[in-house]
Amino acid sequence: GPTSLPSAAPEDASVLQREQESRVALRERYLRSLLAMAGQPVSFTMYEKVSVTAVFGTSDIDVLNFQVSELQTPLGVQKEALLRCSDIIAYSFQL
Amino acid sequence: MTEWRKKTPLEWLSYVNKEVQVLAAEKHQFKGWVLTVDPVSANILLANPLDNGKVSVSAILGHAVQDVEVMNEADDEMKEKLERLFIPGESQTYSQ
């Protein structure tokens, strides 16, 4: 989780600064991808060989849960659902 | 390699714009160009340009990543394509 973010030994302030800049750049691009994904159909690969599709809504800030709608399951369509990220191996969508 | 989630942001950044093959949980394999690695979740975001001009974007969740192998480095054209992907108004499929 966010409490265990890795960081360099603080011996070198410039390394720490570059590390922070890297973190910002990486995070910004990831957050932009979540924005781009909102409202799009997304395929989720879950554990135990389960695949589901749903319309992506949003994520919580720690990327622990995804809010989705129109979740297609073997038991029918779930109008609104929360997917736990710990149950997901991968997801994909098209831009 | 050290465990994927324990890498530093500088190490993750070194994968951006590289074509990689990712081995994930339950023997799933993924290939594509690294767009970013979320420094909070360690999720890897991959892009795969499609023949129809669209781009398939996949993410492998950090907790499921077992191995990441670098295959190729992007040329300038591919780097530009990857950089433009999430900038609103720049995407080819964005219509407003």
N, CA and C atoms of all chains as a GROMACS GRO file, in nm:
protein
  573
    1GLY      N    1   0.082  -0.121   0.000
    1GLY     CA    2   0.000   0.000   0.000
    1GLY      C    3   0.084   0.125   0.000
    2PRO      N    4   0.023   0.240   0.007
    2PRO     CA    5   0.094   0.367  -0.003
    2PRO      C    6   0.188   0.393   0.115
    3THR      N    7   0.171   0.319   0.225
    3THR     CA    8   0.259   0.342   0.339
    3THR      C    9   0.394   0.275   0.318
    4SER      N   10   0.405   0.188   0.217
    4SER     CA   11   0.530   0.117   0.198
    4SER      C   12   0.597   0.156   0.066
    5LEU      N   13   0.578   0.282   0.024
    5LEU     CA   14   0.641   0.328  -0.098
    5LEU      C   15   0.792   0.317  -0.086
    6PRO      N   16   0.855   0.255  -0.186
    6PRO     CA   17   1.000   0.243  -0.178
    6PRO      C   18   1.067   0.379  -0.199
    7SER      N   19   1.180   0.400  -0.138
    7SER     CA   20   1.253   0.523  -0.164
    7SER      C   21   1.402   0.496  -0.145
    8ALA      N   22   1.484   0.579  -0.209
    8ALA     CA   23   1.629   0.562  -0.202
    8ALA      C   24   1.680   0.601  -0.064
    9ALA      N   25   1.798   0.553  -0.031
    9ALA     CA   26   1.860   0.598   0.092
    9ALA      C   27   1.880   0.750   0.083
   10PRO      N   28   1.849   0.823   0.192
   10PRO     CA   29   1.851   0.969   0.182
   10PRO      C   30   1.991   1.028   0.182
   11GLU      N   31   2.092   0.947   0.150
   11GLU     CA   32   2.229   0.997   0.152
   11GLU      C   33   2.253   1.105   0.046
   12ASP      N   34   2.175   1.098  -0.062
   12ASP     CA   35   2.200   1.188  -0.173
   12ASP      C   36   2.072   1.262  -0.209
   13ALA      N   37   2.068   1.390  -0.177
   13ALA     CA   38   1.946   1.469  -0.197
   13ALA      C   39   1.904   1.473  -0.343
   14SER      N   40   1.999   1.470  -0.434
   14SER     CA   41   1.963   1.480  -0.576
   14SER      C   42   1.899   1.350  -0.624
   15VAL      N   43   1.942   1.238  -0.567
   15VAL     CA   44   1.878   1.110  -0.601
   15VAL      C   45   1.733   1.112  -0.554
   16LEU      N   46   1.714   1.164  -0.432
   16LEU     CA   47   1.581   1.172  -0.375
   16LEU      C   48   1.491   1.261  -0.461
   17GLN      N   49   1.547   1.371  -0.505
   17GLN     CA   50   1.471   1.463  -0.589
   17GLN      C   51   1.434   1.398  -0.722
   18ARG      N   52   1.530   1.329  -0.785
   18ARG     CA   53   1.501   1.262  -0.912
   18ARG      C   54   1.397   1.152  -0.891
   19GLU      N   55   1.406   1.088  -0.776
   19GLU     CA   56   1.309   0.983  -0.746
   19GLU      C   57   1.168   1.042  -0.734
   20GLN      N   58   1.158   1.155  -0.666
   20GLN     CA   59   1.028   1.222  -0.652
   20GLN      C   60   0.973   1.265  -0.787
   21GLU      N   61   1.061   1.320  -0.872
   21GLU     CA   62   1.017   1.363  -1.006
   21GLU      C   63   0.969   1.244  -1.088
   22SER      N   64   1.040   1.132  -1.075
   22SER     CA   65   0.999   1.011  -1.147
   22SER      C   66   0.862   0.966  -1.100
   23ARG      N   67   0.844   0.969  -0.968
   23ARG     CA   68   0.718   0.925  -0.910
   23ARG      C   69   0.602   1.010  -0.962
   24VAL      N   70   0.624   1.141  -0.969
   24VAL     CA   71   0.519   1.232  -1.017
   24VAL      C   72   0.486   1.203  -1.163
   25ALA      N   73   0.589   1.186  -1.246
   25ALA     CA   74   0.567   1.163  -1.389
   25ALA      C   75   0.493   1.031  -1.412
   26LEU      N   76   0.536   0.927  -1.342
   26LEU     CA   77   0.473   0.795  -1.356
   26LEU      C   78   0.327   0.799  -1.310
   27ARG      N   79   0.305   0.864  -1.196
   27ARG     CA   80   0.170   0.870  -1.138
   27ARG      C   81   0.076   0.951  -1.226
   28GLU      N   82   0.125   1.064  -1.278
   28GLU     CA   83   0.039   1.148  -1.361
   28GLU      C   84  -0.010   1.071  -1.483
   29ARG      N   85   0.080   0.998  -1.545
   29ARG     CA   86   0.041   0.923  -1.664
   29ARG      C   87  -0.060   0.813  -1.628
   30TYR      N   88  -0.041   0.752  -1.513
   30TYR     CA   89  -0.136   0.648  -1.475
   30TYR      C   90  -0.274   0.707  -1.447
   31LEU      N   91  -0.278   0.820  -1.377
   31LEU     CA   92  -0.407   0.884  -1.347
   31LEU      C   93  -0.476   0.927  -1.476
   32ARG      N   94  -0.398   0.976  -1.573
   32ARG     CA   95  -0.458   1.013  -1.702
   32ARG      C   96  -0.518   0.892  -1.772
   33SER      N   97  -0.455   0.775  -1.754
   33SER     CA   98  -0.510   0.654  -1.817
   33SER      C   99  -0.643   0.616  -1.753
   34LEU      N  100  -0.657   0.640  -1.621
   34LEU     CA  101  -0.784   0.610  -1.554
   34LEU      C  102  -0.894   0.703  -1.606
   35LEU      N  103  -0.858   0.830  -1.629
   35LEU     CA  104  -0.954   0.926  -1.685
   35LEU      C  105  -0.997   0.882  -1.825
   36ALA      N  106  -0.898   0.840  -1.904
   36ALA     CA  107  -0.927   0.798  -2.042
   36ALA      C  108  -1.015   0.672  -2.043
   37MET      N  109  -1.005   0.593  -1.938
   37MET     CA  110  -1.077   0.466  -1.932
   37MET      C  111  -1.223   0.485  -1.887
   38ALA      N  112  -1.251   0.597  -1.820
   38ALA     CA  113  -1.386   0.621  -1.768
   38ALA      C  114  -1.489   0.616  -1.881
   39GLY      N  115  -1.595   0.538  -1.861
   39GLY     CA  116  -1.702   0.526  -1.960
   39GLY      C  117  -1.673   0.427  -2.071
   40GLN      N  118  -1.555   0.365  -2.068
   40GLN     CA  119  -1.518   0.270  -2.173
   40GLN      C  120  -1.546   0.126  -2.127
   41PRO      N  121  -1.578   0.039  -2.223
   41PRO     CA  122  -1.586  -0.103  -2.187
   41PRO      C  123  -1.446  -0.159  -2.161
   42VAL      N  124  -1.432  -0.228  -2.049
   42VAL     CA  125  -1.301  -0.281  -2.009
   42VAL      C  126  -1.315  -0.430  -1.981
   43SER      N  127  -1.217  -0.507  -2.028
   43SER     CA  128  -1.214  -0.651  -1.999
   43SER      C  129  -1.120  -0.676  -1.882
   44PHE      N  130  -1.168  -0.753  -1.786
   44PHE     CA  131  -1.088  -0.783  -1.668
   44PHE      C  132  -1.052  -0.930  -1.666
   45THR      N  133  -0.924  -0.959  -1.646
   45THR     CA  134  -0.880  -1.096  -1.626
   45THR      C  135  -0.864  -1.116  -1.475
   46MET      N  136  -0.949  -1.203  -1.420
   46MET     CA  137  -0.948  -1.225  -1.276
   46MET      C  138  -0.872  -1.356  -1.247
   47TYR      N  139  -0.848  -1.382  -1.120
   47TYR     CA  140  -0.788  -1.510  -1.081
   47TYR      C  141  -0.888  -1.624  -1.110
   48GLU      N  142  -0.838  -1.746  -1.110
   48GLU     CA  143  -0.920  -1.866  -1.132
   48GLU      C  144  -0.980  -1.867  -1.273
   49LYS      N  145  -0.908  -1.810  -1.370
   49LYS     CA  146  -0.948  -1.814  -1.511
   49LYS      C  147  -1.084  -1.749  -1.538
   50VAL      N  148  -1.121  -1.652  -1.459
   50VAL     CA  149  -1.246  -1.581  -1.480
   50VAL      C  150  -1.219  -1.452  -1.558
   51SER      N  151  -1.299  -1.428  -1.663
   51SER     CA  152  -1.291  -1.302  -1.736
   51SER      C  153  -1.426  -1.235  -1.733
   52VAL      N  154  -1.428  -1.106  -1.706
   52VAL     CA  155  -1.553  -1.032  -1.707
   52VAL      C  156  -1.531  -0.900  -1.781
   53THR      N  157  -1.641  -0.844  -1.832
   53THR     CA  158  -1.632  -0.712  -1.891
   53THR      C  159  -1.729  -0.619  -1.818
   54ALA      N  160  -1.694  -0.490  -1.818
   54ALA     CA  161  -1.778  -0.391  -1.752
   54ALA      C  162  -1.740  -0.254  -1.805
   55VAL      N  163  -1.828  -0.157  -1.780
   55VAL     CA  164  -1.796  -0.018  -1.815
   55VAL      C  165  -1.724   0.043  -1.695
   56PHE      N  166  -1.604   0.095  -1.721
   56PHE     CA  167  -1.524   0.148  -1.611
   56PHE      C  168  -1.581   0.279  -1.560
   57GLY      N  169  -1.586   0.294  -1.427
   57GLY     CA  170  -1.629   0.420  -1.368
   57GLY      C  171  -1.510   0.495  -1.314
   58THR      N  172  -1.463   0.450  -1.198
   58THR     CA  173  -1.350   0.519  -1.137
   58THR      C  174  -1.275   0.425  -1.044
   59SER      N  175  -1.165   0.476  -0.991
   59SER     CA  176  -1.081   0.400  -0.899
   59SER      C  177  -1.068   0.481  -0.771
   60ASP      N  178  -1.042   0.414  -0.658
   60ASP     CA  179  -1.006   0.493  -0.541
   60ASP      C  180  -0.859   0.533  -0.553
   61ILE      N  181  -0.816   0.626  -0.468
   61ILE     CA  182  -0.685   0.689  -0.487
   61ILE      C  183  -0.571   0.589  -0.469
   62ASP      N  184  -0.591   0.488  -0.387
   62ASP     CA  185  -0.486   0.389  -0.364
   62ASP      C  186  -0.489   0.274  -0.465
   63VAL      N  187  -0.582   0.282  -0.562
   63VAL     CA  188  -0.600   0.177  -0.662
   63VAL      C  189  -0.624   0.042  -0.593
   64LEU      N  190  -0.716   0.040  -0.498
   64LEU     CA  191  -0.753  -0.084  -0.429
   64LEU      C  192  -0.884  -0.139  -0.483
   65ASN      N  193  -0.971  -0.050  -0.533
   65ASN     CA  194  -1.102  -0.091  -0.585
   65ASN      C  195  -1.135  -0.014  -0.712
   66PHE      N  196  -1.204  -0.081  -0.804
   66PHE     CA  197  -1.257  -0.015  -0.923
   66PHE      C  198  -1.409  -0.015  -0.915
   67GLN      N  199  -1.468   0.100  -0.941
   67GLN     CA  200  -1.613   0.106  -0.951
   67GLN      C  201  -1.649   0.089  -1.098
   68VAL      N  202  -1.738  -0.007  -1.126
   68VAL     CA  203  -1.778  -0.036  -1.264
   68VAL      C  204  -1.930  -0.045  -1.273
   69SER      N  205  -1.981  -0.039  -1.396
   69SER     CA  206  -2.124  -0.062  -1.416
   69SER      C  207  -2.143  -0.161  -1.529
   70GLU      N  208  -2.264  -0.214  -1.539
   70GLU     CA  209  -2.298  -0.312  -1.644
   70GLU      C  210  -2.200  -0.430  -1.643
   71LEU      N  211  -2.170  -0.480  -1.525
   71LEU     CA  212  -2.076  -0.592  -1.513
   71LEU      C  213  -2.140  -0.720  -1.565
   72GLN      N  214  -2.080  -0.777  -1.669
   72GLN     CA  215  -2.133  -0.901  -1.729
   72GLN      C  216  -2.078  -1.020  -1.652
   73THR      N  217  -2.164  -1.092  -1.584
   73THR     CA  218  -2.119  -1.211  -1.511
   73THR      C  219  -2.196  -1.331  -1.564
   74PRO      N  220  -2.147  -1.452  -1.531
   74PRO     CA  221  -2.220  -1.573  -1.573
   74PRO      C  222  -2.363  -1.576  -1.517
   75LEU      N  223  -2.388  -1.502  -1.409
   75LEU     CA  224  -2.521  -1.502  -1.348
   75LEU      C  225  -2.608  -1.387  -1.396
   76GLY      N  226  -2.556  -1.309  -1.490
   76GLY     CA  227  -2.634  -1.197  -1.540
   76GLY      C  228  -2.557  -1.067  -1.531
   77VAL      N  229  -2.630  -0.960  -1.557
   77VAL     CA  230  -2.564  -0.829  -1.560
   77VAL      C  231  -2.585  -0.758  -1.426
   78GLN      N  232  -2.474  -0.719  -1.366
   78GLN     CA  233  -2.478  -0.644  -1.241
   78GLN      C  234  -2.471  -0.495  -1.275
   79LYS      N  235  -2.576  -0.421  -1.239
   79LYS     CA  236  -2.584  -0.281  -1.282
   79LYS      C  237  -2.466  -0.198  -1.230
   80GLU      N  238  -2.439  -0.209  -1.102
   80GLU     CA  239  -2.326  -0.137  -1.042
   80GLU      C  240  -2.247  -0.236  -0.958
   81ALA      N  241  -2.113  -0.223  -0.960
   81ALA     CA  242  -2.032  -0.317  -0.881
   81ALA      C  243  -1.898  -0.254  -0.845
   82LEU      N  244  -1.839  -0.308  -0.740
   82LEU     CA  245  -1.702  -0.272  -0.703
   82LEU      C  246  -1.616  -0.395  -0.726
   83LEU      N  247  -1.507  -0.379  -0.799
   83LEU     CA  248  -1.412  -0.489  -0.816
   83LEU      C  249  -1.293  -0.462  -0.726
   84ARG      N  250  -1.255  -0.563  -0.649
   84ARG     CA  251  -1.135  -0.549  -0.566
   84ARG      C  252  -1.013  -0.573  -0.653
   85CYS      N  253  -0.920  -0.481  -0.652
   85CYS     CA  254  -0.802  -0.495  -0.738
   85CYS      C  255  -0.720  -0.618  -0.703
   86SER      N  256  -0.729  -0.664  -0.578
   86SER     CA  257  -0.654  -0.784  -0.539
   86SER      C  258  -0.708  -0.909  -0.608
   87ASP      N  259  -0.830  -0.903  -0.664
   87ASP     CA  260  -0.888  -1.016  -0.737
   87ASP      C  261  -0.854  -1.013  -0.887
   88ILE      N  262  -0.794  -0.902  -0.932
   88ILE     CA  263  -0.770  -0.881  -1.074
   88ILE      C  264  -0.624  -0.905  -1.108
   89ILE      N  265  -0.600  -0.978  -1.218
   89ILE     CA  266  -0.464  -0.996  -1.268
   89ILE      C  267  -0.430  -0.886  -1.368
   90ALA      N  268  -0.526  -0.856  -1.458
   90ALA     CA  269  -0.499  -0.758  -1.563
   90ALA      C  270  -0.631  -0.702  -1.614
   91TYR      N  271  -0.623  -0.589  -1.682
   91TYR     CA  272  -0.742  -0.535  -1.749
   91TYR      C  273  -0.699  -0.470  -1.880
   92SER      N  274  -0.790  -0.458  -1.975
   92SER     CA  275  -0.754  -0.395  -2.102
   92SER      C  276  -0.873  -0.324  -2.163
   93PHE      N  277  -0.841  -0.223  -2.241
   93PHE     CA  278  -0.944  -0.145  -2.313
   93PHE      C  279  -0.879  -0.086  -2.438
   94GLN      N  280  -0.964  -0.028  -2.523
   94GLN     CA  281  -0.910   0.032  -2.647
   94GLN      C  282  -0.930   0.182  -2.648
   95LEU      N  283  -0.833   0.250  -2.707
   95LEU     CA  284  -0.842   0.396  -2.721
   95LEU      C  285  -0.840   0.431  -2.868
   96MET      N  286   1.537  -1.081  -1.086
   96MET     CA  287   1.509  -0.941  -1.054
   96MET      C  288   1.449  -0.931  -0.914
   97THR      N  289   1.466  -0.814  -0.852
   97THR     CA  290   1.404  -0.793  -0.721
   97THR      C  291   1.253  -0.787  -0.741
   98GLU      N  292   1.181  -0.807  -0.635
   98GLU     CA  293   1.036  -0.811  -0.648
   98GLU      C  294   0.985  -0.681  -0.710
   99TRP      N  295   0.894  -0.695  -0.807
   99TRP     CA  296   0.850  -0.582  -0.887
   99TRP      C  297   0.797  -0.467  -0.802
  100ARG      N  298   0.720  -0.497  -0.701
  100ARG     CA  299   0.657  -0.391  -0.621
  100ARG      C  300   0.756  -0.318  -0.532
  101LYS      N  301   0.877  -0.376  -0.514
  101LYS     CA  302   0.975  -0.312  -0.425
  101LYS      C  303   1.073  -0.224  -0.501
  102LYS      N  304   1.057  -0.216  -0.633
  102LYS     CA  305   1.149  -0.133  -0.711
  102LYS      C  306   1.127   0.016  -0.678
  103THR      N  307   1.228   0.097  -0.705
  103THR     CA  308   1.216   0.241  -0.683
  103THR      C  309   1.154   0.306  -0.806
  104PRO      N  310   1.097   0.427  -0.792
  104PRO     CA  311   1.042   0.497  -0.908
  104PRO      C  312   1.144   0.513  -1.021
  105LEU      N  313   1.270   0.534  -0.987
  105LEU     CA  314   1.373   0.547  -1.092
  105LEU      C  315   1.387   0.417  -1.169
  106GLU      N  316   1.379   0.306  -1.100
  106GLU     CA  317   1.387   0.176  -1.168
  106GLU      C  318   1.265   0.155  -1.257
  107TRP      N  319   1.145   0.190  -1.206
  107TRP     CA  320   1.024   0.175  -1.289
  107TRP      C  321   1.033   0.264  -1.412
  108LEU      N  322   1.084   0.387  -1.391
  108LEU     CA  323   1.093   0.482  -1.503
  108LEU      C  324   1.180   0.425  -1.615
  109SER      N  325   1.280   0.344  -1.579
  109SER     CA  326   1.370   0.290  -1.681
  109SER      C  327   1.298   0.193  -1.775
  110TYR      N  328   1.178   0.146  -1.738
  110TYR     CA  329   1.101   0.056  -1.825
  110TYR      C  330   1.011   0.131  -1.924
  111VAL      N  331   0.988   0.261  -1.897
  111VAL     CA  332   0.897   0.338  -1.982
  111VAL      C  333   0.956   0.349  -2.123
  112ASN      N  334   0.870   0.333  -2.224
  112ASN     CA  335   0.909   0.336  -2.366
  112ASN      C  336   0.988   0.213  -2.408
  113LYS      N  337   0.986   0.108  -2.328
  113LYS     CA  338   1.048  -0.018  -2.368
  113LYS      C  339   0.937  -0.118  -2.403
  114GLU      N  340   0.967  -0.204  -2.500
  114GLU     CA  341   0.875  -0.313  -2.527
  114GLU      C  342   0.912  -0.427  -2.433
  115VAL      N  343   0.812  -0.475  -2.359
  115VAL     CA  344   0.842  -0.576  -2.258
  115VAL      C  345   0.750  -0.697  -2.272
  116GLN      N  346   0.795  -0.806  -2.214
  116GLN     CA  347   0.710  -0.923  -2.198
  116GLN      C  348   0.693  -0.943  -2.049
  117VAL      N  349   0.568  -0.949  -2.006
  117VAL     CA  350   0.538  -0.961  -1.862
  117VAL      C  351   0.482  -1.100  -1.834
  118LEU      N  352   0.542  -1.166  -1.737
  118LEU     CA  353   0.486  -1.291  -1.689
  118LEU      C  354   0.408  -1.258  -1.562
  119ALA      N  355   0.281  -1.299  -1.561
  119ALA     CA  356   0.194  -1.265  -1.448
  119ALA      C  357   0.141  -1.392  -1.384
  120ALA      N  358   0.063  -1.373  -1.279
  120ALA     CA  359   0.006  -1.485  -1.205
  120ALA      C  360  -0.072  -1.578  -1.298
  121GLU      N  361  -0.080  -1.704  -1.259
  121GLU     CA  362  -0.153  -1.808  -1.334
  121GLU      C  363  -0.105  -1.820  -1.479
  122LYS      N  364   0.025  -1.794  -1.498
  122LYS     CA  365   0.093  -1.812  -1.627
  122LYS      C  366   0.041  -1.723  -1.738
  123HIS      N  367  -0.026  -1.613  -1.703
  123HIS     CA  368  -0.066  -1.517  -1.806
  123HIS      C  369   0.057  -1.443  -1.856
  124GLN      N  370   0.061  -1.421  -1.989
  124GLN     CA  371   0.172  -1.345  -2.046
  124GLN      C  372   0.118  -1.226  -2.123
  125PHE      N  373   0.188  -1.116  -2.114
  125PHE     CA  374   0.148  -0.993  -2.182
  125PHE      C  375   0.270  -0.932  -2.247
  126LYS      N  376   0.246  -0.868  -2.364
  126LYS     CA  377   0.355  -0.803  -2.434
  126LYS      C  378   0.307  -0.665  -2.476
  127GLY      N  379   0.394  -0.568  -2.474
  127GLY     CA  380   0.355  -0.435  -2.519
  127GLY      C  381   0.457  -0.330  -2.479
  128TRP      N  382   0.424  -0.204  -2.516
  128TRP     CA  383   0.513  -0.091  -2.488
  128TRP      C  384   0.472  -0.029  -2.355
  129VAL      N  385   0.569  -0.010  -2.265
  129VAL     CA  386   0.538   0.041  -2.131
  129VAL      C  387   0.505   0.191  -2.138
  130LEU      N  388   0.381   0.223  -2.099
  130LEU     CA  389   0.339   0.364  -2.091
  130LEU      C  390   0.380   0.424  -1.957
  131THR      N  391   0.358   0.348  -1.852
  131THR     CA  392   0.395   0.394  -1.719
  131THR      C  393   0.385   0.278  -1.621
  132VAL      N  394   0.435   0.300  -1.503
  132VAL     CA  395   0.415   0.209  -1.390
  132VAL      C  396   0.360   0.295  -1.278
  133ASP      N  397   0.241   0.262  -1.229
  133ASP     CA  398   0.184   0.343  -1.121
  133ASP      C  399   0.269   0.325  -0.996
  134PRO      N  400   0.327   0.433  -0.943
  134PRO     CA  401   0.416   0.417  -0.827
  134PRO      C  402   0.342   0.378  -0.699
  135VAL      N  403   0.210   0.387  -0.697
  135VAL     CA  404   0.134   0.349  -0.578
  135VAL      C  405   0.102   0.199  -0.579
  136SER      N  406   0.052   0.151  -0.694
  136SER     CA  407   0.008   0.011  -0.702
  136SER      C  408   0.109  -0.080  -0.772
  137ALA      N  409   0.209  -0.020  -0.838
  137ALA     CA  410   0.306  -0.093  -0.923
  137ALA      C  411   0.240  -0.155  -1.045
  138ASN      N  412   0.115  -0.115  -1.077
  138ASN     CA  413   0.050  -0.162  -1.200
  138ASN      C  414   0.132  -0.117  -1.321
  139ILE      N  415   0.152  -0.209  -1.416
  139ILE     CA  416   0.225  -0.176  -1.539
  139ILE      C  417   0.123  -0.150  -1.649
  140LEU      N  418   0.136  -0.037  -1.716
  140LEU     CA  419   0.044  -0.003  -1.824
  140LEU      C  420   0.115  -0.023  -1.957
  141LEU      N  421   0.055  -0.108  -2.043
  141LEU     CA  422   0.116  -0.140  -2.173
  141LEU      C  423   0.029  -0.091  -2.287
  142ALA      N  424   0.092  -0.047  -2.394
  142ALA     CA  425   0.020  -0.008  -2.515
  142ALA      C  426   0.055  -0.103  -2.629
  143ASN      N  427  -0.046  -0.139  -2.708
  143ASN     CA  428  -0.025  -0.218  -2.829
  143ASN      C  429  -0.102  -0.154  -2.944
  144PRO      N  430  -0.032  -0.085  -3.036
  144PRO     CA  431  -0.100  -0.025  -3.150
  144PRO      C  432  -0.168  -0.133  -3.235
  145LEU      N  433  -0.294  -0.106  -3.278
  145LEU     CA  434  -0.369  -0.202  -3.358
  145LEU      C  435  -0.369  -0.157  -3.504
  146ASP      N  436  -0.404  -0.250  -3.593
  146ASP     CA  437  -0.403  -0.219  -3.736
  146ASP      C  438  -0.504  -0.111  -3.774
  147ASN      N  439  -0.614  -0.101  -3.695
  147ASN     CA  440  -0.719  -0.004  -3.730
  147ASN      C  441  -0.689   0.137  -3.679
  148GLY      N  442  -0.567   0.161  -3.632
  148GLY     CA  443  -0.530   0.295  -3.585
  148GLY      C  444  -0.559   0.316  -3.437
  149LYS      N  445  -0.637   0.225  -3.378
  149LYS     CA  446  -0.662   0.236  -3.235
  149LYS      C  447  -0.546   0.174  -3.157
  150VAL      N  448  -0.550   0.195  -3.027
  150VAL     CA  449  -0.445   0.138  -2.943
  150VAL      C  450  -0.510   0.055  -2.834
  151SER      N  451  -0.463  -0.067  -2.817
  151SER     CA  452  -0.508  -0.150  -2.706
  151SER      C  453  -0.420  -0.120  -2.586
  152VAL      N  454  -0.485  -0.084  -2.476
  152VAL     CA  455  -0.412  -0.052  -2.353
  152VAL      C  456  -0.441  -0.162  -2.250
  153SER      N  457  -0.336  -0.220  -2.195
  153SER     CA  458  -0.354  -0.324  -2.093
  153SER      C  459  -0.277  -0.286  -1.969
  154ALA      N  460  -0.330  -0.324  -1.856
  154ALA     CA  461  -0.258  -0.306  -1.731
  154ALA      C  462  -0.246  -0.440  -1.662
  155ILE      N  463  -0.127  -0.467  -1.612
  155ILE     CA  464  -0.107  -0.585  -1.529
  155ILE      C  465  -0.091  -0.534  -1.386
  156LEU      N  466  -0.170  -0.588  -1.295
  156LEU     CA  467  -0.167  -0.535  -1.159
  156LEU      C  468  -0.037  -0.572  -1.088
  157GLY      N  469   0.017  -0.476  -1.016
  157GLY     CA  470   0.149  -0.492  -0.954
  157GLY      C  471   0.162  -0.619  -0.872
  158HIS      N  472   0.054  -0.654  -0.800
  158HIS     CA  473   0.061  -0.772  -0.714
  158HIS      C  474   0.070  -0.902  -0.794
  159ALA      N  475   0.030  -0.897  -0.924
  159ALA     CA  476   0.027  -1.018  -1.006
  159ALA      C  477   0.151  -1.032  -1.094
  160VAL      N  478   0.238  -0.930  -1.094
  160VAL     CA  479   0.356  -0.932  -1.180
  160VAL      C  480   0.462  -1.026  -1.123
  161GLN      N  481   0.507  -1.118  -1.208
  161GLN     CA  482   0.612  -1.210  -1.163
  161GLN      C  483   0.747  -1.181  -1.226
  162ASP      N  484   0.746  -1.143  -1.354
  162ASP     CA  485   0.872  -1.114  -1.422
  162ASP      C  486   0.848  -1.017  -1.537
  163VAL      N  487   0.942  -0.927  -1.558
  163VAL     CA  488   0.933  -0.831  -1.669
  163VAL      C  489   1.062  -0.837  -1.748
  164GLU      N  490   1.050  -0.871  -1.875
  164GLU     CA  491   1.169  -0.882  -1.959
  164GLU      C  492   1.164  -0.776  -2.069
  165VAL      N  493   1.273  -0.699  -2.081
  165VAL     CA  494   1.279  -0.595  -2.183
  165VAL      C  495   1.319  -0.657  -2.316
  166MET      N  496   1.238  -0.627  -2.422
  166MET     CA  497   1.267  -0.683  -2.555
  166MET      C  498   1.328  -0.578  -2.648
  167ASN      N  499   1.270  -0.457  -2.649
  167ASN     CA  500   1.310  -0.353  -2.744
  167ASN      C  501   1.295  -0.215  -2.683
  168GLU      N  502   1.360  -0.120  -2.746
  168GLU     CA  503   1.346   0.020  -2.705
  168GLU      C  504   1.271   0.095  -2.815
  169ALA      N  505   1.181   0.186  -2.775
  169ALA     CA  506   1.101   0.260  -2.874
  169ALA      C  507   1.187   0.358  -2.952
  170ASP      N  508   1.158   0.371  -3.083
  170ASP     CA  509   1.222   0.478  -3.160
  170ASP      C  510   1.146   0.608  -3.134
  171ASP      N  511   1.194   0.718  -3.192
  171ASP     CA  512   1.133   0.849  -3.161
  171ASP      C  513   0.986   0.854  -3.198
  172GLU      N  514   0.951   0.791  -3.310
  172GLU     CA  515   0.812   0.794  -3.357
  172GLU      C  516   0.720   0.724  -3.255
  173MET      N  517   0.766   0.609  -3.209
  173MET     CA  518   0.686   0.533  -3.112
  173MET      C  519   0.679   0.607  -2.979
  174LYS      N  520   0.789   0.668  -2.937
  174LYS     CA  521   0.789   0.744  -2.811
  174LYS      C  522   0.685   0.855  -2.816
  175GLU      N  523   0.680   0.924  -2.931
  175GLU     CA  524   0.585   1.035  -2.946
  175GLU      C  525   0.442   0.983  -2.939
  176LYS      N  526   0.419   0.870  -3.006
  176LYS     CA  527   0.288   0.808  -3.006
  176LYS      C  528   0.244   0.773  -2.864
  177LEU      N  529   0.337   0.716  -2.787
  177LEU     CA  530   0.307   0.675  -2.650
  177LEU      C  531   0.280   0.798  -2.563
  178GLU      N  532   0.357   0.904  -2.584
  178GLU     CA  533   0.340   1.024  -2.502
  178GLU      C  534   0.206   1.093  -2.528
  179ARG      N  535   0.159   1.086  -2.653
  179ARG     CA  536   0.036   1.157  -2.689
  179ARG      C  537  -0.090   1.086  -2.646
  180LEU      N  538  -0.078   0.960  -2.610
  180LEU     CA  539  -0.196   0.874  -2.595
  180LEU      C  540  -0.301   0.928  -2.498
  181PHE      N  541  -0.257   0.982  -2.384
  181PHE     CA  542  -0.355   1.023  -2.283
  181PHE      C  543  -0.372   1.173  -2.273
  182ILE      N  544  -0.324   1.247  -2.373
  182ILE     CA  545  -0.342   1.392  -2.370
  182ILE      C  546  -0.473   1.426  -2.440
  183PRO      N  547  -0.572   1.482  -2.367
  183PRO     CA  548  -0.702   1.510  -2.427
  183PRO      C  549  -0.690   1.599  -2.549
  184GLY      N  550  -0.768   1.566  -2.653
  184GLY     CA  551  -0.768   1.647  -2.773
  184GLY      C  552  -0.661   1.605  -2.873
  185GLU      N  553  -0.567   1.522  -2.829
  185GLU     CA  554  -0.458   1.480  -2.918
  185GLU      C  555  -0.484   1.343  -2.978
  186SER      N  556  -0.568   1.264  -2.910
  186SER     CA  557  -0.592   1.129  -2.957
  186SER      C  558  -0.674   1.130  -3.085
  187GLN      N  559  -0.645   1.034  -3.172
  187GLN     CA  560  -0.714   1.029  -3.301
  187GLN      C  561  -0.861   0.996  -3.284
  188THR      N  562  -0.894   0.925  -3.177
  188THR     CA  563  -1.031   0.879  -3.160
  188THR      C  564  -1.112   0.974  -3.072
  189TYR      N  565  -1.047   1.078  -3.020
  189TYR     CA  566  -1.116   1.172  -2.932
  189TYR      C  567  -1.196   1.268  -3.018
  190SER      N  568  -1.327   1.278  -2.996
  190SER     CA  569  -1.407   1.365  -3.083
  190SER      C  570  -1.490   1.461  -3.001
  191GLN      N  571  -1.447   1.584  -2.994
  191GLN     CA  572  -1.526   1.688  -2.926
  191GLN      C  573  -1.495   1.823  -2.985
   0.00000   0.00000   0.00000
